[in-house]
Amino acid sequence: MLIEILVPEMGHDAKEAILVVWHRQPGDTVAAGDAVADVMTDKVNVEVASPASGTLRELRAAPDDKVAVGAVIATLESAS
């Protein structure tokens, strides 16, 4: 099953963030909770965690891209 990895909520005022770095690349296996990317706003830096175990399939944003809170930034093929 394909699972979307989203930019997490980062507080009341945050509407967008900047993708800082990818920790994983397409084809990498990840466990639920593994950090796959870092995003930042002017107030906070946040690790984006994998919502499930599986294989990272697609990255939809590049470092330095502005990404909206709730936007899909990657897809994961679930292990189950």
C-alpha positions in Angstrom: 0.0 0.0 0.0 1.3 3.5 -0.9 1.5 5.9 2.1 2.0 9.6 1.9 4.5 11.4 4.1 3.3 14.8 5.0 4.8 18.1 6.4 3.7 18.0 10.0 1.8 20.7 12.0 4.4 23.0 13.6 2.3 25.4 15.7 -0.7 27.7 15.2 1.0 30.3 12.9 3.1 28.0 10.7 1.6 27.6 7.2 4.8 26.6 5.4 8.3 25.4 6.1 11.5 24.9 4.1 12.7 21.4 3.5 16.3 21.4 4.8 17.6 17.9 4.1 16.5 14.3 3.2 17.9 11.6 5.5 16.7 8.8 3.2 16.5 8.4 -0.6 14.1 6.4 -2.8 14.7 2.7 -2.4 15.8 3.0 1.2 14.0 0.9 3.8 12.7 2.7 6.8 11.0 1.7 10.0 8.0 3.5 11.5 9.3 6.6 13.3 12.6 6.9 11.4 13.5 10.5 10.5 13.3 10.8 6.7 13.7 14.6 6.4 14.1 17.9 8.3 12.0 20.9 7.8 12.2 24.3 9.4 10.3 27.5 10.0 11.6 30.8 11.4 10.7 29.5 14.9 11.2 25.7 14.9 13.1 22.8 13.2 11.3 19.5 12.9 12.2 16.0 11.9 9.7 14.4 9.6 9.2 10.8 10.7 8.1 7.9 8.6 4.5 7.0 9.5 5.0 3.3 8.8 7.7 0.7 7.9 8.4 0.2 4.2 10.4 1.4 1.3 10.7 5.1 0.4 9.4 5.4 -3.2 9.3 9.1 -4.3 10.6 12.4 -3.0 8.3 15.3 -4.0 10.3 18.2 -2.7 14.0 19.2 -2.8 16.2 20.8 -0.2 15.5 24.6 0.1 11.9 24.1 -1.4 9.1 25.9 0.5 6.5 23.3 1.5 3.0 23.9 2.9 2.0 22.3 6.2 0.1 19.1 5.4 1.6 18.8 1.9 2.8 15.5 0.6 6.6 15.5 0.4 7.3 11.8 -0.2 5.6 8.4 -0.7 6.3 5.1 1.0 5.5 1.6 0.0 4.2 -0.1 3.2 5.9 -3.3 4.3 2.5 -4.8 5.3 
